[in-house]
């Protein structure tokens, strides 16, 4: 008797609770059952810029629907469909047992009628109230509609994935045929897809799709709709048999969207779908985003025209994300090349879909930020840039195949040295480095990773991920997941906040010290062509390399040819990650083309920053700046007159002792060497010149002697001439000339005539 009374009380209480839950159940109208509602997407100014779900729907009546399809549908979804009145008690009990072991909502007890209600209301909450309202409404519409009507509504309303609705539309989308021409295995595939449209898509998840299709076939066999022989035959059919080409599939998907900014819309759709509760094509949502239409127009123009940058090749492709540094809101997404067709919708997005190695843009995140965070390194910390190997014994080289000896991590970072980056990762520890980056949205298969991740050897990165990581540096160590969607409003009037939670992933001093080093990349490092005059900014370049095998396979001879070029940069306002390359990896970027990533960043950042004022990064209270003796190891305060540099320290780790810079000793040594070399050259020159000087001296002496001889001859001739003249005068004055004087005159004349003049050589 007590048990009976308890049962009655429980039934009364259950009935009362059921009445309470269903008292505010929504009304189901003919329009709500028959049609889906498009979703509207709003920009940051609250204006609609896209509408999703305005697609053409191919309706099919139940009388034109193949019996094999309805047999498959009823067998797998609602085997007692024709026996219940909207709710199946037996199915509910089975679900209740499963829920007791797996938690409420782990297995559904919904009939096809209840699923029609669910599709019409878009109520995905697995709560007792939702189930009660669903059951109530299912019984109500069973009073108004026939079983045939309900089946027809379901077949035409159900979501098939790929933005496709209704099984007739699905038949054309997946197989390019009407339902009547499909085989039983193909119909079974279509029937199975609505259970989880995205995860059971035969193009994207063929193994899961086959498992689900085979489950449908097995249910048909147990429901005596096919024989055992047919079951074995149908299960042996490959899942991809009869599927249309990928090109036709994408064309079909593209026809479902009306939007001007498709690169942005693709990310919006992904974020809404990731929520798992809403369908952008059928649920009549209002989706509010952070799209800056001015930024997006400029991004599209930058990526797909030569109007801003004149590209060397129209096939050269880029993908980039432009984000608000303070909150992770994506303002614009650029993707494509000059051959991109503007009317192609929801295609491959190079900003969010690529999987490429990031090269040296990973160094701040994988190496130097963790070293400051975990090891309290200063920007003056010295690393030996000399010949080195990985722990495996494999050789590692710098980009210029040169070594710079002992340098600070500041110089190692702005000059993008590989060997110091590896040594820094080793000091931090690979596991600790990966954990550090995982907090910023990166995910790793740790079993497949090694120390080469220190220089970006990890092929699962895209501009979206990279922008998020650098955004944490820009935002004082606080990470915000990059996102386009801020909130969603349902057609029932509910508002769902889609803003991700902010998370501190590193200390503010770590972010600031890395930023300060990355500023030097733009002023004297590898990123000077990305610098914008007057704008306080930081950034990092990155390129990747071909393997020896790839160079052989692709016929590439120059080691300067690379498949990818990156730039990630930021200010206190904006963060941007840029990739450039070619769709086919075998097409390489030339040395000149590797600059485009920096130029794209510079143009986009200049355009957006010209509209606002941008503050410099603020130094945290626990960071101190000191004048250090350059390259001192460990760091020493700069003594008077020594070569000094300014470096940053976490408060409490700064040096207190003074010293001179090793650079000074190197300068003195270099000066002494130069002086010695000059003296050596002087001696060498003297040895070469001395014989010439001697020869010249001898020649001058000979010439001087000859001149003296000529002068002596001239003096003698003058004296003889004067004597001759005197004697002639004397002789003529006599009345009788003297014979002696005549003989003497004759002798003097002969002497003058016969005297030869010396020759000067």
Secondary structure as the mmCIF struct_conf table of DSSP 4:
data_model
#
loop_
_struct_conf.conf_type_id
_struct_conf.id
_struct_conf.beg_label_comp_id
_struct_conf.beg_label_asym_id
_struct_conf.beg_label_seq_id
_struct_conf.end_label_comp_id
_struct_conf.end_label_asym_id
_struct_conf.end_label_seq_id
HELX_RH_AL_P HELX_RH_AL_P1 UNK A 2 UNK A 22
TURN_TY1_P TURN_TY1_P1 UNK A 23 UNK A 24
HELX_LH_PP_P HELX_LH_PP_P1 UNK A 25 UNK A 28
HELX_RH_AL_P HELX_RH_AL_P2 UNK A 30 UNK A 34
STRN STRN1 UNK A 37 UNK A 37
STRN STRN2 UNK A 39 UNK A 42
TURN_TY1_P TURN_TY1_P2 UNK A 44 UNK A 45
BEND BEND1 UNK A 46 UNK A 46
STRN STRN3 UNK A 48 UNK A 52
HELX_RH_3T_P HELX_RH_3T_P1 UNK A 62 UNK A 64
BEND BEND2 UNK A 65 UNK A 65
HELX_RH_AL_P HELX_RH_AL_P3 UNK A 67 UNK A 77
TURN_TY1_P TURN_TY1_P3 UNK A 79 UNK A 83
BEND BEND3 UNK A 84 UNK A 86
HELX_RH_AL_P HELX_RH_AL_P4 UNK A 89 UNK A 102
TURN_TY1_P TURN_TY1_P4 UNK A 104 UNK A 105
BEND BEND4 UNK A 106 UNK A 107
HELX_RH_AL_P HELX_RH_AL_P5 UNK A 112 UNK A 121
TURN_TY1_P TURN_TY1_P5 UNK A 122 UNK A 122
HELX_RH_AL_P HELX_RH_AL_P6 UNK A 128 UNK A 144
BEND BEND5 UNK A 145 UNK A 145
HELX_RH_AL_P HELX_RH_AL_P7 UNK A 147 UNK A 157
BEND BEND6 UNK A 158 UNK A 158
STRN STRN4 UNK A 159 UNK A 161
TURN_TY1_P TURN_TY1_P6 UNK A 162 UNK A 163
STRN STRN5 UNK A 164 UNK A 165
BEND BEND7 UNK A 166 UNK A 166
HELX_RH_AL_P HELX_RH_AL_P8 UNK A 167 UNK A 175
BEND BEND8 UNK A 176 UNK A 177
HELX_RH_3T_P HELX_RH_3T_P2 UNK A 179 UNK A 181
HELX_RH_AL_P HELX_RH_AL_P9 UNK A 184 UNK A 193
TURN_TY1_P TURN_TY1_P7 UNK A 194 UNK A 195
BEND BEND9 UNK A 196 UNK A 196
TURN_TY1_P TURN_TY1_P8 UNK A 197 UNK A 200
TURN_TY1_P TURN_TY1_P9 UNK A 202 UNK A 204
HELX_RH_AL_P HELX_RH_AL_P10 UNK A 206 UNK A 222
TURN_TY1_P TURN_TY1_P10 UNK A 223 UNK A 224
BEND BEND10 UNK A 225 UNK A 226
HELX_RH_AL_P HELX_RH_AL_P11 UNK A 228 UNK A 235
TURN_TY1_P TURN_TY1_P11 UNK A 236 UNK A 236
BEND BEND11 UNK A 237 UNK A 237
TURN_TY1_P TURN_TY1_P12 UNK A 239 UNK A 242
HELX_LH_PP_P HELX_LH_PP_P2 UNK A 243 UNK A 245
HELX_RH_AL_P HELX_RH_AL_P12 UNK A 246 UNK A 254
TURN_TY1_P TURN_TY1_P13 UNK A 255 UNK A 256
STRN STRN6 UNK A 257 UNK A 259
BEND BEND12 UNK A 260 UNK A 260
HELX_RH_AL_P HELX_RH_AL_P13 UNK A 262 UNK A 275
BEND BEND13 UNK A 276 UNK A 277
TURN_TY1_P TURN_TY1_P14 UNK A 280 UNK A 282
STRN STRN7 UNK A 283 UNK A 283
STRN STRN8 UNK A 286 UNK A 289
HELX_RH_AL_P HELX_RH_AL_P14 UNK A 293 UNK A 304
BEND BEND14 UNK A 306 UNK A 309
BEND BEND15 UNK A 312 UNK A 312
TURN_TY1_P TURN_TY1_P15 UNK A 314 UNK A 315
STRN STRN9 UNK A 317 UNK A 324
TURN_TY1_P TURN_TY1_P16 UNK A 325 UNK A 327
STRN STRN10 UNK A 329 UNK A 329
STRN STRN11 UNK A 330 UNK A 336
TURN_TY1_P TURN_TY1_P17 UNK A 338 UNK A 339
TURN_TY1_P TURN_TY1_P18 UNK A 342 UNK A 343
BEND BEND16 UNK A 346 UNK A 346
TURN_TY1_P TURN_TY1_P19 UNK A 350 UNK A 352
BEND BEND17 UNK A 353 UNK A 353
STRN STRN12 UNK A 356 UNK A 356
HELX_RH_3T_P HELX_RH_3T_P3 UNK A 359 UNK A 362
HELX_RH_AL_P HELX_RH_AL_P15 UNK A 363 UNK A 363
HELX_RH_PI_P HELX_RH_PI_P1 UNK A 364 UNK A 368
HELX_RH_AL_P HELX_RH_AL_P16 UNK A 369 UNK A 375
TURN_TY1_P TURN_TY1_P20 UNK A 379 UNK A 380
STRN STRN13 UNK A 382 UNK A 385
BEND BEND18 UNK A 386 UNK A 387
STRN STRN14 UNK A 388 UNK A 389
TURN_TY1_P TURN_TY1_P21 UNK A 391 UNK A 392
BEND BEND19 UNK A 393 UNK A 393
STRN STRN15 UNK A 395 UNK A 396
TURN_TY1_P TURN_TY1_P22 UNK A 399 UNK A 400
BEND BEND20 UNK A 401 UNK A 401
STRN STRN16 UNK A 405 UNK A 408
HELX_RH_AL_P HELX_RH_AL_P17 UNK A 409 UNK A 414
TURN_TY1_P TURN_TY1_P23 UNK A 415 UNK A 416
HELX_RH_AL_P HELX_RH_AL_P18 UNK A 418 UNK A 428
HELX_RH_AL_P HELX_RH_AL_P19 UNK A 430 UNK A 438
TURN_TY1_P TURN_TY1_P24 UNK A 439 UNK A 441
HELX_RH_3T_P HELX_RH_3T_P4 UNK A 446 UNK A 448
HELX_RH_3T_P HELX_RH_3T_P5 UNK A 451 UNK A 455
TURN_TY1_P TURN_TY1_P25 UNK A 456 UNK A 456
BEND BEND21 UNK A 459 UNK A 459
STRN STRN17 UNK A 461 UNK A 461
HELX_RH_AL_P HELX_RH_AL_P20 UNK A 463 UNK A 474
TURN_TY1_P TURN_TY1_P26 UNK A 475 UNK A 477
STRN STRN18 UNK A 478 UNK A 479
STRN STRN19 UNK A 483 UNK A 483
BEND BEND22 UNK A 484 UNK A 484
STRN STRN20 UNK A 485 UNK A 489
TURN_TY1_P TURN_TY1_P27 UNK A 491 UNK A 492
BEND BEND23 UNK A 493 UNK A 493
STRN STRN21 UNK A 495 UNK A 497
HELX_LH_PP_P HELX_LH_PP_P3 UNK A 499 UNK A 502
STRN STRN22 UNK A 503 UNK A 504
BEND BEND24 UNK A 506 UNK A 506
HELX_RH_AL_P HELX_RH_AL_P21 UNK A 508 UNK A 523
TURN_TY1_P TURN_TY1_P28 UNK A 524 UNK A 524
BEND BEND25 UNK A 525 UNK A 525
TURN_TY1_P TURN_TY1_P29 UNK A 526 UNK A 527
HELX_RH_3T_P HELX_RH_3T_P6 UNK A 528 UNK A 530
TURN_TY1_P TURN_TY1_P30 UNK A 533 UNK A 534
STRN STRN23 UNK A 538 UNK A 543
HELX_RH_AL_P HELX_RH_AL_P22 UNK A 548 UNK A 554
TURN_TY1_P TURN_TY1_P31 UNK A 555 UNK A 555
TURN_TY1_P TURN_TY1_P32 UNK A 559 UNK A 560
STRN STRN24 UNK A 562 UNK A 562
BEND BEND26 UNK A 563 UNK A 563
STRN STRN25 UNK A 564 UNK A 570
BEND BEND27 UNK A 572 UNK A 573
STRN STRN26 UNK A 574 UNK A 581
BEND BEND28 UNK A 583 UNK A 584
TURN_TY1_P TURN_TY1_P33 UNK A 585 UNK A 586
BEND BEND29 UNK A 587 UNK A 587
HELX_LH_PP_P HELX_LH_PP_P4 UNK A 588 UNK A 588
STRN STRN27 UNK A 589 UNK A 589
HELX_LH_PP_P HELX_LH_PP_P5 UNK A 590 UNK A 590
TURN_TY1_P TURN_TY1_P34 UNK A 591 UNK A 592
HELX_RH_3T_P HELX_RH_3T_P7 UNK A 593 UNK A 595
HELX_RH_AL_P HELX_RH_AL_P23 UNK A 596 UNK A 609
TURN_TY1_P TURN_TY1_P35 UNK A 610 UNK A 611
BEND BEND30 UNK A 612 UNK A 612
HELX_LH_PP_P HELX_LH_PP_P6 UNK A 615 UNK A 620
TURN_TY1_P TURN_TY1_P36 UNK A 621 UNK A 622
STRN STRN28 UNK A 623 UNK A 629
TURN_TY1_P TURN_TY1_P37 UNK A 630 UNK A 631
BEND BEND31 UNK A 633 UNK A 634
STRN STRN29 UNK A 637 UNK A 638
HELX_LH_PP_P HELX_LH_PP_P7 UNK A 639 UNK A 639
TURN_TY1_P TURN_TY1_P38 UNK A 640 UNK A 641
BEND BEND32 UNK A 642 UNK A 642
STRN STRN30 UNK A 644 UNK A 650
TURN_TY1_P TURN_TY1_P39 UNK A 651 UNK A 652
BEND BEND33 UNK A 654 UNK A 654
STRN STRN31 UNK A 658 UNK A 659
HELX_RH_AL_P HELX_RH_AL_P24 UNK A 662 UNK A 733
BEND BEND34 UNK A 734 UNK A 736
HELX_RH_AL_P HELX_RH_AL_P25 UNK A 739 UNK A 754
HELX_LH_PP_P HELX_LH_PP_P8 UNK A 755 UNK A 760
#
